Amino acid sequence: MFVCGNQACGARWEPDEVQIRNEGQGPVFRCPQCGARNHVEARTARDGTTVYRQVAAKPAAR
Ligand SMILES: [Zn+2]
C-alpha cells in the first residue's frame, strides 16, 4: 500500500494501481489523482520478483 506524499491529497494506492518509473533519481510513482511524485525503493524478493517499498522523499537538490 502506497500513500501519496502530497498532504492535500493523501490518496492510498495498491502497488498495481500505480505505474513505477525511474525518472533519473530512482524509481518513483506519480499519484494518479494529483500527479505528485512519490519515491519508492526496489527490492528483489527471494523468488526473483521485484517489490517496491515507499520511502520518504529525499530533499530536492536544486
Ligand atoms: Zn496524490
N, CA, C, O and the ligand as a Tripos MOL2 file, in Angstrom:
@<TRIPOS>MOLECULE
protein
  249   247    63     0     0
PROTEIN
NO_CHARGES

@<TRIPOS>ATOM
      1 N           0.8480   -1.2010    0.0000 N.3       1 MET1
      2 CA          0.0000    0.0000    0.0000 C.3       1 MET1
      3 C           0.8760    1.2410    0.0000 C.2       1 MET1
      4 O           1.7450    1.4000    0.8570 O.2       1 MET1
      5 N           0.6420    2.1190   -0.9660 N.am      2 PHE2
      6 CA          1.3670    3.3780   -1.0250 C.3       2 PHE2
      7 C           0.4220    4.5040   -0.6060 C.2       2 PHE2
      8 O          -0.7920    4.4200   -0.7940 O.2       2 PHE2
      9 N           0.9970    5.5420   -0.0450 N.am      3 VAL3
     10 CA          0.2170    6.7180    0.3400 C.3       3 VAL3
     11 C           0.8340    7.9320   -0.3450 C.2       3 VAL3
     12 O           2.0410    8.1600   -0.2550 O.2       3 VAL3
     13 N           0.0100    8.6950   -1.0180 N.am      4 CYS4
     14 CA          0.5060    9.8910   -1.6960 C.3       4 CYS4
     15 C           1.0940   10.8610   -0.6800 C.2       4 CYS4
     16 O           0.4660   11.1820    0.3290 O.2       4 CYS4
     17 N           2.3210   11.3270   -0.9650 N.am      5 GLY5
     18 CA          3.0020   12.2220   -0.0350 C.3       5 GLY5
     19 C           2.4840   13.6520   -0.0620 C.2       5 GLY5
     20 O           2.8660   14.4650    0.7800 O.2       5 GLY5
     21 N           1.6350   13.9610   -1.0030 N.am      6 ASN6
     22 CA          1.0230   15.2880   -1.0550 C.3       6 ASN6
     23 C          -0.0440   15.3470    0.0340 C.2       6 ASN6
     24 O          -1.0710   14.6720   -0.0460 O.2       6 ASN6
     25 N           0.2140   16.1590    1.0440 N.am      7 GLN7
     26 CA         -0.6740   16.1500    2.2170 C.3       7 GLN7
     27 C          -2.0950   16.5710    1.8680 C.2       7 GLN7
     28 O          -3.0470   16.1510    2.5260 O.2       7 GLN7
     29 N          -2.2410   17.3950    0.8410 N.am      8 ALA8
     30 CA         -3.5810   17.8150    0.4440 C.3       8 ALA8
     31 C          -4.3390   16.6870   -0.2520 C.2       8 ALA8
     32 O          -5.5550   16.7600   -0.4280 O.2       8 ALA8
     33 N          -3.6150   15.6540   -0.6400 N.am      9 CYS9
     34 CA         -4.2100   14.5340   -1.3750 C.3       9 CYS9
     35 C          -4.3060   13.3280   -0.4480 C.2       9 CYS9
     36 O          -5.3940   12.9560   -0.0090 O.2       9 CYS9
     37 N          -3.1540   12.7190   -0.1550 N.am     10 GLY10
     38 CA         -3.1300   11.6150    0.7990 C.3      10 GLY10
     39 C          -3.8170   10.3530    0.3230 C.2      10 GLY10
     40 O          -4.1690    9.4980    1.1350 O.2      10 GLY10
     41 N          -4.0150   10.2190   -0.9900 N.am     11 ALA11
     42 CA         -4.7000    9.0460   -1.5230 C.3      11 ALA11
     43 C          -3.8630    7.7870   -1.2870 C.2      11 ALA11
     44 O          -2.6330    7.8390   -1.2580 O.2      11 ALA11
     45 N          -4.5370    6.6810   -1.1220 N.am     12 ARG12
     46 CA         -3.8660    5.3930   -0.9360 C.3      12 ARG12
     47 C          -4.0330    4.5680   -2.1950 C.2      12 ARG12
     48 O          -5.0890    4.5550   -2.8280 O.2      12 ARG12
     49 N          -2.9510    3.8770   -2.5370 N.am     13 TRP13
     50 CA         -2.9560    3.0950   -3.7780 C.3      13 TRP13
     51 C          -2.3650    1.7310   -3.5190 C.2      13 TRP13
     52 O          -1.4360    1.5760   -2.7260 O.2      13 TRP13
     53 N          -2.9140    0.7500   -4.1960 N.am     14 GLU14
     54 CA         -2.2870   -0.5580   -4.2370 C.3      14 GLU14
     55 C          -1.1400   -0.4800   -5.2420 C.2      14 GLU14
     56 O          -1.2040    0.2920   -6.1990 O.2      14 GLU14
     57 N          -0.0910   -1.2770   -5.0280 N.am     15 PRO15
     58 CA          1.0400   -1.2160   -5.9670 C.3      15 PRO15
     59 C           0.6360   -1.4340   -7.4220 C.2      15 PRO15
     60 O           1.2780   -0.8910   -8.3210 O.2      15 PRO15
     61 N          -0.4050   -2.2110   -7.6710 N.am     16 ASP16
     62 CA         -0.7720   -2.4540   -9.0750 C.3      16 ASP16
     63 C          -1.6600   -1.3490   -9.6420 C.2      16 ASP16
     64 O          -2.0750   -1.4280  -10.7990 O.2      16 ASP16
     65 N          -1.9560   -0.3240   -8.8510 N.am     17 GLU17
     66 CA         -2.7640    0.7920   -9.3460 C.3      17 GLU17
     67 C          -1.9030    1.9500   -9.8460 C.2      17 GLU17
     68 O          -2.4080    2.8960  -10.4510 O.2      17 GLU17
     69 N          -0.6110    1.8640   -9.5880 N.am     18 VAL18
     70 CA          0.2710    2.9550   -9.9970 C.3      18 VAL18
     71 C           1.3430    2.4140  -10.9250 C.2      18 VAL18
     72 O           1.6370    1.2190  -10.9420 O.2      18 VAL18
     73 N           1.9210    3.3290  -11.6990 N.am     19 GLN19
     74 CA          2.9710    2.9500  -12.6300 C.3      19 GLN19
     75 C           4.2900    3.4760  -12.0910 C.2      19 GLN19
     76 O           4.4540    4.6780  -11.8860 O.2      19 GLN19
     77 N           5.2210    2.5730  -11.8650 N.am     20 ILE20
     78 CA          6.5060    2.9640  -11.2980 C.3      20 ILE20
     79 C           7.5060    3.1320  -12.4170 C.2      20 ILE20
     80 O           7.6660    2.2520  -13.2630 O.2      20 ILE20
     81 N           8.1740    4.2630  -12.4150 N.am     21 ARG21
     82 CA          9.1660    4.5620  -13.4390 C.3      21 ARG21
     83 C          10.3840    5.1700  -12.7780 C.2      21 ARG21
     84 O          10.3100    5.7550  -11.6980 O.2      21 ARG21
     85 N          11.5060    5.0140  -13.4560 N.am     22 ASN22
     86 CA         12.7170    5.6630  -12.9800 C.3      22 ASN22
     87 C          12.8800    6.9640  -13.7470 C.2      22 ASN22
     88 O          13.1100    6.9520  -14.9560 O.2      22 ASN22
     89 N          12.7640    8.0690  -13.0580 N.am     23 GLU23
     90 CA         12.8790    9.3720  -13.7060 C.3      23 GLU23
     91 C          14.2460    9.9780  -13.4560 C.2      23 GLU23
     92 O          14.4040   11.1960  -13.5480 O.2      23 GLU23
     93 N          15.2170    9.1740  -13.1470 N.am     24 GLY24
     94 CA         16.5860    9.6540  -13.0250 C.3      24 GLY24
     95 C          17.0890    9.7630  -11.5990 C.2      24 GLY24
     96 O          18.2980    9.7870  -11.3690 O.2      24 GLY24
     97 N          16.1800    9.8290  -10.6400 N.am     25 GLN25
     98 CA         16.5750    9.9180   -9.2320 C.3      25 GLN25
     99 C          16.0590    8.7110   -8.4700 C.2      25 GLN25
    100 O          15.7150    8.8020   -7.2920 O.2      25 GLN25
    101 N          16.0100    7.5760   -9.1620 N.am     26 GLY26
    102 CA         15.4780    6.3830   -8.5320 C.3      26 GLY26
    103 C          14.0200    6.2110   -8.9090 C.2      26 GLY26
    104 O          13.4000    7.1160   -9.4680 O.2      26 GLY26
    105 N          13.4760    5.0440   -8.6010 N.am     27 PRO27
    106 CA         12.0930    4.7620   -9.0070 C.3      27 PRO27
    107 C          11.0850    5.6350   -8.2690 C.2      27 PRO27
    108 O          11.1990    5.8630   -7.0650 O.2      27 PRO27
    109 N          10.1170    6.1070   -9.0010 N.am     28 VAL28
    110 CA          9.0410    6.9150   -8.4240 C.3      28 VAL28
    111 C           7.7210    6.4680   -9.0400 C.2      28 VAL28
    112 O           7.6890    5.8780  -10.1210 O.2      28 VAL28
    113 N           6.6370    6.7580   -8.3340 N.am     29 PHE29
    114 CA          5.3300    6.6480   -8.9820 C.3      29 PHE29
    115 C           4.6430    7.9970   -8.8750 C.2      29 PHE29
    116 O           4.8430    8.7390   -7.9140 O.2      29 PHE29
    117 N           3.8400    8.2980   -9.8660 N.am     30 ARG30
    118 CA          3.0640    9.5250   -9.8330 C.3      30 ARG30
    119 C           1.6700    9.1820   -9.3490 C.2      30 ARG30
    120 O           1.0310    8.2490   -9.8370 O.2      30 ARG30
    121 N           1.2170    9.9520   -8.3840 N.am     31 CYS31
    122 CA         -0.1250    9.7350   -7.8600 C.3      31 CYS31
    123 C          -1.1330    9.9120   -8.9880 C.2      31 CYS31
    124 O          -1.1520   10.9680   -9.6210 O.2      31 CYS31
    125 N          -1.9790    8.9060   -9.2650 N.am     32 PRO32
    126 CA         -2.9590    9.0410  -10.3510 C.3      32 PRO32
    127 C          -3.9670   10.1570  -10.0960 C.2      32 PRO32
    128 O          -4.5970   10.6530  -11.0300 O.2      32 PRO32
    129 N          -4.1190   10.5500   -8.8470 N.am     33 GLN33
    130 CA         -5.1210   11.5520   -8.5100 C.3      33 GLN33
    131 C          -4.5810   12.9700   -8.6400 C.2      33 GLN33
    132 O          -5.2340   13.8240   -9.2380 O.2      33 GLN33
    133 N          -3.3950   13.2350   -8.0870 N.am     34 CYS34
    134 CA         -2.8830   14.6090   -8.0810 C.3      34 CYS34
    135 C          -1.5900   14.7590   -8.8680 C.2      34 CYS34
    136 O          -1.1640   15.8860   -9.1190 O.2      34 CYS34
    137 N          -0.9530   13.6700   -9.2650 N.am     35 GLY35
    138 CA          0.2530   13.7620  -10.0740 C.3      35 GLY35
    139 C           1.5340   13.9580   -9.2880 C.2      35 GLY35
    140 O           2.6010   14.1040   -9.8840 O.2      35 GLY35
    141 N           1.4570   13.9650   -7.9620 N.am     36 ALA36
    142 CA          2.6650   14.1500   -7.1570 C.3      36 ALA36
    143 C           3.6000   12.9620   -7.3250 C.2      36 ALA36
    144 O           3.1590   11.8220   -7.4690 O.2      36 ALA36
    145 N           4.8960   13.2450   -7.3050 N.am     37 ARG37
    146 CA          5.8670   12.1640   -7.3950 C.3      37 ARG37
    147 C           6.1610   11.6230   -6.0070 C.2      37 ARG37
    148 O           6.3640   12.3760   -5.0540 O.2      37 ARG37
    149 N           6.1780   10.2990   -5.9170 N.am     38 ASN38
    150 CA          6.4410    9.6330   -4.6440 C.3      38 ASN38
    151 C           7.5680    8.6340   -4.8610 C.2      38 ASN38
    152 O           7.5190    7.8180   -5.7810 O.2      38 ASN38
    153 N           8.5660    8.7040   -4.0180 N.am     39 HIS39
    154 CA          9.7300    7.8430   -4.1870 C.3      39 HIS39
    155 C           9.4640    6.4490   -3.6300 C.2      39 HIS39
    156 O           8.8230    6.2740   -2.5950 O.2      39 HIS39
    157 N           9.9760    5.4770   -4.3510 N.am     40 VAL40
    158 CA          9.9110    4.0920   -3.8890 C.3      40 VAL40
    159 C          11.2950    3.4660   -4.0320 C.2      40 VAL40
    160 O          12.1820    4.0030   -4.6950 O.2      40 VAL40
    161 N          11.4400    2.3410   -3.4020 N.am     41 GLU41
    162 CA         12.7090    1.6240   -3.4160 C.3      41 GLU41
    163 C          12.4290    0.2310   -3.9600 C.2      41 GLU41
    164 O          11.4760   -0.4240   -3.5370 O.2      41 GLU41
    165 N          13.2510   -0.2190   -4.8900 N.am     42 ALA42
    166 CA         13.0570   -1.5420   -5.4780 C.3      42 ALA42
    167 C          13.8250   -2.5740   -4.6700 C.2      42 ALA42
    168 O          14.9900   -2.3770   -4.3220 O.2      42 ALA42
    169 N          13.1620   -3.6550   -4.3860 N.am     43 ARG43
    170 CA         13.8020   -4.7770   -3.7180 C.3      43 ARG43
    171 C          13.4970   -6.0360   -4.5190 C.2      43 ARG43
    172 O          12.3940   -6.2100   -5.0370 O.2      43 ARG43
    173 N          14.4770   -6.8920   -4.6090 N.am     44 THR44
    174 CA         14.2320   -8.1610   -5.2910 C.3      44 THR44
    175 C          13.9300   -9.2330   -4.2520 C.2      44 THR44
    176 O          14.7310   -9.4980   -3.3560 O.2      44 THR44
    177 N          12.7840   -9.8290   -4.3870 N.am     45 ALA45
    178 CA         12.3740  -10.8630   -3.4470 C.3      45 ALA45
    179 C          13.1190  -12.1640   -3.7410 C.2      45 ALA45
    180 O          13.7550  -12.3140   -4.7840 O.2      45 ALA45
    181 N          13.0270  -13.0870   -2.8090 N.am     46 ARG46
    182 CA         13.7470  -14.3580   -2.9750 C.3      46 ARG46
    183 C          13.3130  -15.1180   -4.2160 C.2      46 ARG46
    184 O          14.1070  -15.8440   -4.8140 O.2      46 ARG46
    185 N          12.0600  -14.9550   -4.6050 N.am     47 ASP47
    186 CA         11.5920  -15.6760   -5.7980 C.3      47 ASP47
    187 C          11.9180  -14.9160   -7.0840 C.2      47 ASP47
    188 O          11.4910  -15.3180   -8.1660 O.2      47 ASP47
    189 N          12.6770  -13.8160   -6.9710 N.am     48 GLY48
    190 CA         13.1230  -13.1090   -8.1570 C.3      48 GLY48
    191 C          12.2190  -11.9740   -8.6060 C.2      48 GLY48
    192 O          12.5800  -11.2220   -9.5110 O.2      48 GLY48
    193 N          11.0510  -11.8340   -7.9920 N.am     49 THR49
    194 CA         10.1700  -10.7470   -8.3740 C.3      49 THR49
    195 C          10.6370   -9.4480   -7.7210 C.2      49 THR49
    196 O          11.2550   -9.4570   -6.6570 O.2      49 THR49
    197 N          10.3360   -8.3510   -8.3700 N.am     50 THR50
    198 CA         10.6940   -7.0460   -7.8240 C.3      50 THR50
    199 C           9.5170   -6.5060   -7.0300 C.2      50 THR50
    200 O           8.3860   -6.4580   -7.5150 O.2      50 THR50
    201 N           9.8040   -6.1070   -5.8140 N.am     51 VAL51
    202 CA          8.7680   -5.4940   -4.9870 C.3      51 VAL51
    203 C           9.2160   -4.0710   -4.6690 C.2      51 VAL51
    204 O          10.4090   -3.7840   -4.5740 O.2      51 VAL51
    205 N           8.2430   -3.1960   -4.5100 N.am     52 TYR52
    206 CA          8.5440   -1.7980   -4.2410 C.3      52 TYR52
    207 C           8.0420   -1.4110   -2.8660 C.2      52 TYR52
    208 O           6.9800   -1.8420   -2.4150 O.2      52 TYR52
    209 N           8.8260   -0.6000   -2.2330 N.am     53 ARG53
    210 CA          8.5210   -0.1280   -0.9010 C.3      53 ARG53
    211 C           8.5860    1.3930   -0.9610 C.2      53 ARG53
    212 O           9.5220    1.9560   -1.5290 O.2      53 ARG53
    213 N           7.6030    2.0500   -0.3820 N.am     54 GLN54
    214 CA          7.6170    3.5050   -0.4110 C.3      54 GLN54
    215 C           8.6600    4.0440    0.5620 C.2      54 GLN54
    216 O           8.7990    3.5400    1.6770 O.2      54 GLN54
    217 N           9.3790    5.0550    0.1410 N.am     55 VAL55
    218 CA         10.3630    5.6860    1.0050 C.3      55 VAL55
    219 C          10.0730    7.1770    1.0960 C.2      55 VAL55
    220 O           9.4090    7.7450    0.2290 O.2      55 VAL55
    221 N          10.5670    7.7920    2.1340 N.am     56 ALA56
    222 CA         10.3620    9.2320    2.3070 C.3      56 ALA56
    223 C          11.0550    9.9850    1.1860 C.2      56 ALA56
    224 O          12.1250    9.5880    0.7240 O.2      56 ALA56
    225 N          10.4490   11.0560    0.7610 N.am     57 ALA57
    226 CA         11.0290   11.8680   -0.3030 C.3      57 ALA57
    227 C          12.3720   12.4190    0.1460 C.2      57 ALA57
    228 O          12.5470   12.8820    1.2730 O.2      57 ALA57
    229 N          13.3120   12.3480   -0.7890 N.am     58 LYS58
    230 CA         14.6170   12.9330   -0.4870 C.3      58 LYS58
    231 C          14.5190   14.4440   -0.6910 C.2      58 LYS58
    232 O          13.7440   14.9150   -1.5220 O.2      58 LYS58
    233 N          15.2920   15.1830    0.0570 N.am     59 PRO59
    234 CA         15.2970   16.6280   -0.1740 C.3      59 PRO59
    235 C          15.7250   16.9220   -1.5990 C.2      59 PRO59
    236 O          16.7200   16.3830   -2.0830 O.2      59 PRO59
    237 N          14.9820   17.7630   -2.2540 N.am     60 ALA60
    238 CA         15.2930   18.0600   -3.6520 C.3      60 ALA60
    239 C          16.5970   18.8250   -3.7490 C.2      60 ALA60
    240 O          16.7970   19.8330   -3.0720 O.2      60 ALA60
    241 N          17.4670   18.3380   -4.5870 N.am     61 ALA61
    242 CA         18.7400   19.0330   -4.8180 C.3      61 ALA61
    243 C          18.5540   19.9850   -5.9870 C.2      61 ALA61
    244 O          18.4270   19.5500   -7.1310 O.2      61 ALA61
    245 N          18.5380   21.2630   -5.7080 N.am     62 ARG62
    246 CA         18.3350   22.2270   -6.7820 C.3      62 ARG62
    247 C          19.4600   23.2370   -6.7790 C.2      62 ARG62
    248 O          19.4790   24.1430   -7.6120 O.2      62 ARG62
    249 ZN         -1.9100   12.4550   -4.6530 Zn       63 ZN63
@<TRIPOS>BOND
     1     1     2 1
     2     2     3 1
     3     3     4 2
     4     3     5 am
     5     5     6 1
     6     6     7 1
     7     7     8 2
     8     7     9 am
     9     9    10 1
    10    10    11 1
    11    11    12 2
    12    11    13 am
    13    13    14 1
    14    14    15 1
    15    15    16 2
    16    15    17 am
    17    17    18 1
    18    18    19 1
    19    19    20 2
    20    19    21 am
    21    21    22 1
    22    22    23 1
    23    23    24 2
    24    23    25 am
    25    25    26 1
    26    26    27 1
    27    27    28 2
    28    27    29 am
    29    29    30 1
    30    30    31 1
    31    31    32 2
    32    31    33 am
    33    33    34 1
    34    34    35 1
    35    35    36 2
    36    35    37 am
    37    37    38 1
    38    38    39 1
    39    39    40 2
    40    39    41 am
    41    41    42 1
    42    42    43 1
    43    43    44 2
    44    43    45 am
    45    45    46 1
    46    46    47 1
    47    47    48 2
    48    47    49 am
    49    49    50 1
    50    50    51 1
    51    51    52 2
    52    51    53 am
    53    53    54 1
    54    54    55 1
    55    55    56 2
    56    55    57 am
    57    57    58 1
    58    58    59 1
    59    59    60 2
    60    59    61 am
    61    61    62 1
    62    62    63 1
    63    63    64 2
    64    63    65 am
    65    65    66 1
    66    66    67 1
    67    67    68 2
    68    67    69 am
    69    69    70 1
    70    70    71 1
    71    71    72 2
    72    71    73 am
    73    73    74 1
    74    74    75 1
    75    75    76 2
    76    75    77 am
    77    77    78 1
    78    78    79 1
    79    79    80 2
    80    79    81 am
    81    81    82 1
    82    82    83 1
    83    83    84 2
    84    83    85 am
    85    85    86 1
    86    86    87 1
    87    87    88 2
    88    87    89 am
    89    89    90 1
    90    90    91 1
    91    91    92 2
    92    91    93 am
    93    93    94 1
    94    94    95 1
    95    95    96 2
    96    95    97 am
    97    97    98 1
    98    98    99 1
    99    99   100 2
   100    99   101 am
   101   101   102 1
   102   102   103 1
   103   103   104 2
   104   103   105 am
   105   105   106 1
   106   106   107 1
   107   107   108 2
   108   107   109 am
   109   109   110 1
   110   110   111 1
   111   111   112 2
   112   111   113 am
   113   113   114 1
   114   114   115 1
   115   115   116 2
   116   115   117 am
   117   117   118 1
   118   118   119 1
   119   119   120 2
   120   119   121 am
   121   121   122 1
   122   122   123 1
   123   123   124 2
   124   123   125 am
   125   125   126 1
   126   126   127 1
   127   127   128 2
   128   127   129 am
   129   129   130 1
   130   130   131 1
   131   131   132 2
   132   131   133 am
   133   133   134 1
   134   134   135 1
   135   135   136 2
   136   135   137 am
   137   137   138 1
   138   138   139 1
   139   139   140 2
   140   139   141 am
   141   141   142 1
   142   142   143 1
   143   143   144 2
   144   143   145 am
   145   145   146 1
   146   146   147 1
   147   147   148 2
   148   147   149 am
   149   149   150 1
   150   150   151 1
   151   151   152 2
   152   151   153 am
   153   153   154 1
   154   154   155 1
   155   155   156 2
   156   155   157 am
   157   157   158 1
   158   158   159 1
   159   159   160 2
   160   159   161 am
   161   161   162 1
   162   162   163 1
   163   163   164 2
   164   163   165 am
   165   165   166 1
   166   166   167 1
   167   167   168 2
   168   167   169 am
   169   169   170 1
   170   170   171 1
   171   171   172 2
   172   171   173 am
   173   173   174 1
   174   174   175 1
   175   175   176 2
   176   175   177 am
   177   177   178 1
   178   178   179 1
   179   179   180 2
   180   179   181 am
   181   181   182 1
   182   182   183 1
   183   183   184 2
   184   183   185 am
   185   185   186 1
   186   186   187 1
   187   187   188 2
   188   187   189 am
   189   189   190 1
   190   190   191 1
   191   191   192 2
   192   191   193 am
   193   193   194 1
   194   194   195 1
   195   195   196 2
   196   195   197 am
   197   197   198 1
   198   198   199 1
   199   199   200 2
   200   199   201 am
   201   201   202 1
   202   202   203 1
   203   203   204 2
   204   203   205 am
   205   205   206 1
   206   206   207 1
   207   207   208 2
   208   207   209 am
   209   209   210 1
   210   210   211 1
   211   211   212 2
   212   211   213 am
   213   213   214 1
   214   214   215 1
   215   215   216 2
   216   215   217 am
   217   217   218 1
   218   218   219 1
   219   219   220 2
   220   219   221 am
   221   221   222 1
   222   222   223 1
   223   223   224 2
   224   223   225 am
   225   225   226 1
   226   226   227 1
   227   227   228 2
   228   227   229 am
   229   229   230 1
   230   230   231 1
   231   231   232 2
   232   231   233 am
   233   233   234 1
   234   234   235 1
   235   235   236 2
   236   235   237 am
   237   237   238 1
   238   238   239 1
   239   239   240 2
   240   239   241 am
   241   241   242 1
   242   242   243 1
   243   243   244 2
   244   243   245 am
   245   245   246 1
   246   246   247 1
   247   247   248 2
@<TRIPOS>SUBSTRUCTURE
     1 MET1         2 RESIDUE 1 A MET
     2 PHE2         6 RESIDUE 1 A PHE
     3 VAL3        10 RESIDUE 1 A VAL
     4 CYS4        14 RESIDUE 1 A CYS
     5 GLY5        18 RESIDUE 1 A GLY
     6 ASN6        22 RESIDUE 1 A ASN
     7 GLN7        26 RESIDUE 1 A GLN
     8 ALA8        30 RESIDUE 1 A ALA
     9 CYS9        34 RESIDUE 1 A CYS
    10 GLY10       38 RESIDUE 1 A GLY
    11 ALA11       42 RESIDUE 1 A ALA
    12 ARG12       46 RESIDUE 1 A ARG
    13 TRP13       50 RESIDUE 1 A TRP
    14 GLU14       54 RESIDUE 1 A GLU
    15 PRO15       58 RESIDUE 1 A PRO
    16 ASP16       62 RESIDUE 1 A ASP
    17 GLU17       66 RESIDUE 1 A GLU
    18 VAL18       70 RESIDUE 1 A VAL
    19 GLN19       74 RESIDUE 1 A GLN
    20 ILE20       78 RESIDUE 1 A ILE
    21 ARG21       82 RESIDUE 1 A ARG
    22 ASN22       86 RESIDUE 1 A ASN
    23 GLU23       90 RESIDUE 1 A GLU
    24 GLY24       94 RESIDUE 1 A GLY
    25 GLN25       98 RESIDUE 1 A GLN
    26 GLY26      102 RESIDUE 1 A GLY
    27 PRO27      106 RESIDUE 1 A PRO
    28 VAL28      110 RESIDUE 1 A VAL
    29 PHE29      114 RESIDUE 1 A PHE
    30 ARG30      118 RESIDUE 1 A ARG
    31 CYS31      122 RESIDUE 1 A CYS
    32 PRO32      126 RESIDUE 1 A PRO
    33 GLN33      130 RESIDUE 1 A GLN
    34 CYS34      134 RESIDUE 1 A CYS
    35 GLY35      138 RESIDUE 1 A GLY
    36 ALA36      142 RESIDUE 1 A ALA
    37 ARG37      146 RESIDUE 1 A ARG
    38 ASN38      150 RESIDUE 1 A ASN
    39 HIS39      154 RESIDUE 1 A HIS
    40 VAL40      158 RESIDUE 1 A VAL
    41 GLU41      162 RESIDUE 1 A GLU
    42 ALA42      166 RESIDUE 1 A ALA
    43 ARG43      170 RESIDUE 1 A ARG
    44 THR44      174 RESIDUE 1 A THR
    45 ALA45      178 RESIDUE 1 A ALA
    46 ARG46      182 RESIDUE 1 A ARG
    47 ASP47      186 RESIDUE 1 A ASP
    48 GLY48      190 RESIDUE 1 A GLY
    49 THR49      194 RESIDUE 1 A THR
    50 THR50      198 RESIDUE 1 A THR
    51 VAL51      202 RESIDUE 1 A VAL
    52 TYR52      206 RESIDUE 1 A TYR
    53 ARG53      210 RESIDUE 1 A ARG
    54 GLN54      214 RESIDUE 1 A GLN
    55 VAL55      218 RESIDUE 1 A VAL
    56 ALA56      222 RESIDUE 1 A ALA
    57 ALA57      226 RESIDUE 1 A ALA
    58 LYS58      230 RESIDUE 1 A LYS
    59 PRO59      234 RESIDUE 1 A PRO
    60 ALA60      238 RESIDUE 1 A ALA
    61 ALA61      242 RESIDUE 1 A ALA
    62 ARG62      246 RESIDUE 1 A ARG
    63 ZN63       249 GROUP 0 **** ****
